[in-house]
Amino acid sequence: MSPAAPVVTVVNRLLGVLPQKSRQSMLLRCERVNLAFGAVLCEPGERIRHAYFPIDSFIALIASLDGDACLGIGLIGNEGMFGVSLTLGIDTSAVRALVQGPGSALRVPAAALRGELERSAALRLGLGRYVYVRLAQVSNAAACTCFHLLDARLARWLLMAHDRAHVDHFYLTHALLAQMLGVRRSGVTRAAGPLQSAGLIRYSRGHVTVLDRRGLEEASCACYGAVTADYDRCIG
């Protein structure tokens, strides 16, 4: 008798919504890995050798201009994946992928993902929907950066990190927050002040504690709720 296939508990939402057959086929090609804080999974222009489906880790996506100015364009946690361009036949990264929340992820070789995409219409549809969601998120982030106040944008990024960290206490350095917001470090300090004074967060030396989630949502710009609703509508 052949040994039973290993059973893997799905805790990545993007894989979790797939039909059972497609999900199990994907899981057999994944390996569970630990992502260390600060690890760079890919640099702009580099070949994407693996796609990552975070479980309890999260990845910051950072775009750079002339190798100097940086802007955060997204955070990926267990709602998504890094390597989405592979679904479009593109195997190079346009952004820097930096592990900001350490933890586990499911990793699949790029060639294996392409093979699964060829075999599974359900996987193509599911990841195609995620491509749309990511494009909408990037568009939203660009408009948000241009038109919304810094403290509201900071509240939004903290909510995004809180969602993906799955705990009230997590680590976000001044340097990364400055990159994500497209400001100097001093701007992060000024923006965090009103949030701390209002008792919404505690922030010291990169250590963030969310004290009042509802209040933080009220302090955020409307982009946070819009992006969350868009994901729920398209992915489930």
C-alpha positions in Angstrom: 0.0 0.0 0.0 1.3 3.4 -0.9 2.0 5.8 2.0 -0.7 8.4 2.6 0.1 11.9 1.3 1.2 14.4 4.0 -1.6 16.5 5.4 -0.8 20.2 5.5 -3.0 22.6 7.4 -3.8 25.6 5.2 -3.5 29.0 7.0 -2.8 31.1 3.9 -6.1 32.6 2.8 -5.2 32.7 -0.9 -4.6 29.0 -1.0 -7.4 28.3 1.4 -10.1 29.5 -1.0 -9.0 27.1 -3.8 -11.1 24.0 -4.5 -9.7 21.0 -2.6 -8.1 19.3 -5.5 -6.2 22.4 -6.7 -5.3 23.2 -3.1 -3.9 19.8 -2.3 -1.9 19.7 -5.6 -0.3 23.1 -4.8 0.5 22.1 -1.2 2.3 19.0 -2.4 4.7 21.3 -4.3 5.2 23.6 -1.4 7.7 23.4 1.5 7.2 25.2 4.8 10.1 27.6 5.6 11.0 30.1 8.3 11.5 33.7 7.1 14.0 35.6 9.3 13.4 39.3 10.1 15.2 41.5 7.6 15.8 38.8 5.0 15.7 40.1 1.5 13.8 37.6 -0.7 14.4 39.5 -4.0 15.8 42.7 -5.3 14.4 44.7 -8.2 15.5 43.2 -11.5 16.4 39.9 -9.9 15.0 36.6 -11.1 12.2 35.3 -8.9 13.2 31.7 -8.1 10.4 31.0 -5.5 6.9 32.2 -4.7 6.1 32.7 -1.1 2.7 32.2 0.6 3.1 33.7 4.1 1.5 31.9 7.1 2.4 34.0 10.1 5.1 36.1 8.5 4.7 39.2 6.4 6.7 40.8 3.6 7.2 44.5 2.8 7.3 45.4 -0.9 9.5 48.5 -1.6 9.9 50.4 -4.8 13.1 52.4 -5.3 13.9 55.3 -7.6 17.5 55.7 -8.8 18.6 53.3 -6.0 18.0 56.0 -3.4 14.4 57.2 -2.8 12.1 54.5 -1.6 8.4 54.0 -1.2 6.4 51.2 0.3 3.8 49.8 -2.1 2.4 47.0 0.0 2.5 44.4 2.8 1.9 40.8 2.1 0.8 38.5 4.9 -1.3 35.3 5.0 -3.9 37.0 2.7 -1.6 36.8 -0.3 1.7 35.8 -2.0 5.0 37.2 -3.2 5.9 36.3 -6.7 2.5 37.3 -8.3 4.2 38.3 -11.5 5.0 34.6 -12.2 1.3 34.2 -12.9 1.7 36.6 -15.8 4.8 34.8 -17.2 7.2 37.4 -15.8 10.0 35.9 -13.7 11.8 39.1 -12.6 10.9 41.3 -9.6 10.0 45.0 -9.9 10.4 45.6 -6.2 12.5 44.7 -3.2 10.8 42.0 -1.0 11.9 42.4 2.6 10.7 40.2 5.5 9.4 42.6 8.1 7.4 40.1 10.2 9.4 36.9 10.9 7.6 33.6 10.8 6.7 30.7 8.5 5.6 30.6 4.9 4.9 28.1 2.2 7.6 28.3 -0.6 7.1 26.9 -4.1 9.7 26.9 -6.9 8.8 29.2 -9.8 8.8 26.3 -12.3 6.5 24.2 -10.1 4.0 27.2 -9.8 4.0 27.6 -13.5 3.3 23.9 -14.0 0.4 24.1 -11.6 -1.0 27.2 -13.4 -0.9 25.2 -16.6 -2.8 22.3 -15.1 -5.4 24.1 -12.9 -8.0 26.5 -14.2 -9.1 27.1 -10.6 -5.6 28.2 -9.6 -5.3 30.5 -12.7 -8.6 32.1 -11.7 -7.8 32.5 -8.1 -4.3 34.0 -8.6 -5.7 36.1 -11.5 -8.2 37.7 -9.0 -5.3 38.3 -6.7 -3.3 40.1 -9.5 -6.3 42.4 -9.8 -6.4 43.0 -6.0 -2.6 43.8 -6.0 -3.0 46.3 -8.9 -5.8 48.0 -7.1 -3.8 48.2 -3.9 -0.8 49.7 -5.7 -3.1 52.3 -7.4 -4.7 53.1 -4.0 -1.3 53.4 -2.3 -0.1 55.9 -5.0 -3.2 58.1 -4.6 -3.0 57.8 -0.8 0.6 59.0 -0.7 -0.2 62.0 -2.8 -3.4 63.2 -1.2 -3.8 62.0 2.4 -2.2 63.4 5.6 0.8 61.7 7.0 -0.7 60.7 10.4 -3.7 59.1 8.7 -1.3 57.2 6.3 0.8 56.0 9.2 -2.4 54.8 11.0 -3.2 52.9 7.8 0.2 51.2 7.6 0.0 50.2 11.2 -3.4 48.6 10.7 -2.0 46.7 7.8 0.9 45.5 9.8 -1.4 44.6 12.8 -3.6 42.5 10.5 -0.6 40.5 9.2 1.3 40.2 12.5 -1.8 38.6 14.2 -0.7 40.1 17.6 -0.9 43.5 19.2 2.8 43.9 19.6 5.2 43.9 16.6 8.4 45.5 15.3 8.5 48.3 12.7 11.7 50.3 12.5 11.7 54.1 11.9 13.7 53.4 8.7 11.1 51.0 7.3 8.2 53.2 8.2 9.9 56.1 6.6 10.4 54.1 3.4 6.8 52.8 3.4 5.5 56.3 3.8 8.0 58.1 1.6 9.2 60.5 4.3 12.2 61.2 6.5 12.5 59.4 9.8 11.7 62.6 11.6 8.3 62.6 9.8 7.5 59.2 11.3 8.2 60.6 14.8 5.9 63.6 14.2 3.1 61.5 12.8 3.3 58.9 15.6 3.1 61.6 18.3 -0.7 62.3 17.9 -1.5 58.6 17.7 0.4 58.0 21.0 -1.1 61.0 22.7 -4.5 59.7 21.8 -3.7 56.4 23.4 -4.1 54.5 20.2 -0.5 53.0 20.1 2.7 52.8 22.1 5.8 53.2 19.9 9.4 53.2 21.1 12.6 52.2 19.2 10.6 50.4 16.6 8.4 48.4 19.0 4.7 49.0 18.2 1.9 48.1 20.5 -1.7 48.6 19.3 -3.7 49.8 22.3 -7.0 50.9 20.6 -7.7 49.1 17.3 -11.0 50.9 16.7 -9.5 54.3 17.4 -6.7 53.5 15.0 -9.2 52.7 12.3 -11.0 56.0 12.9 -7.6 57.8 12.7 -6.7 56.1 9.4 -7.7 57.4 6.0 -10.6 55.7 4.1 -8.1 53.7 2.0 -7.7 51.0 4.6 -11.3 50.0 4.6 -11.6 50.4 0.9 -8.7 48.0 0.2 -9.9 45.5 2.8 -13.4 45.5 1.3 -11.9 45.1 -2.2 -10.0 42.0 -1.1 -13.0 40.4 0.5 -15.1 41.1 -2.6 -12.7 39.5 -5.0 -11.1 36.7 -3.0 -13.4 36.0 -0.1 
